[in-house]
Amino acid sequence: MQRLAIITSLLSAGIDAFSPARFLQPLTPASRSAPSRTRLHPLTALQNAPKTGQHSVEDDLRDEAISLFFQGDDLPVKTTPTSGGVNNVVMYVETNKDKRYILRIYNNGNKSEKVVWEHEILAELNRQQMSFKTPKPLPALGDSKTHKLLSSGAECCVFEIIPGELAKTTSPREVGKATGELCDAMSKMKIDLESPIPPYYEVFDVHHSLNKEGFYREITRPREDLESARELIEFLVEEIRKIEPKLDLWQTMDLPSQIIHGDLHYDNVMVVDDVVSGLLDFEFCE
């Protein structure tokens, strides 16, 4: 699975490097009242906060997102970028009552159906008893929805904070045990929605611009900007060629299948004293 994840990453990342013209292709507190549309008090960002990932938003959009989940004394007084957030805008928010949460503004091409899918999975997982936590979203003001649409077309949500620190390369045995426990829990989920994400065994569908012929053409074409990674690229391309007939065979065998996390690496695992305290980022479940 790790090798397949590397291959899938190559496919996804490789598309962005190609010329577009050439390759086109949860819970419901009834007492919460409707959100106020008044302007929030100015928030202060900590000066020495760790840098966020690759995305940020204007203050107005951040304030709009916050106003959908907080009001009155619960309004955040400061925001702090997280050290993650490669795909989305992610920041800590701290309220007047010294409570801290995670605000996420999605950067997924305004694909609301993907957010609906993720939050349905989180709701199912939060109904189960596990030895670690999974993200628990806060219901919005005025209704039970755990994600809201912003004026920009992006979705946003607020998560409770899971204690711990990123596992990085520590605790491999504990991470393995937690992965097995998660897979068992996900096998018991009952979700009526159709996944908006193609199955991961369909490796040439990992990006909407991808097809088999275009991938092999572009990845093997001489490119000066890819030459430094040419040896690795050739290795991974050969691995893809090897796995193709296996995937075709497996799909004829009526093997059992289930939803998986799809992005379970060390930066999505929280630990406390080398014991897994939480698993994060269920955006790519399929």
Beta strands, then each sheet from edge to edge (+ up, - down):
strand 1: 44-45
strand 2: 76-81
strand 3: 89-95
strand 4: 100-105
strand 5: 148-149
strand 6: 155-160
strand 7: 165-166
strand 8: 269-272
strand 9: 275-279
sheet 1: 1+ 2+ 3- 4+ 6- 5+
sheet 2: 7+ 8- 9+
end
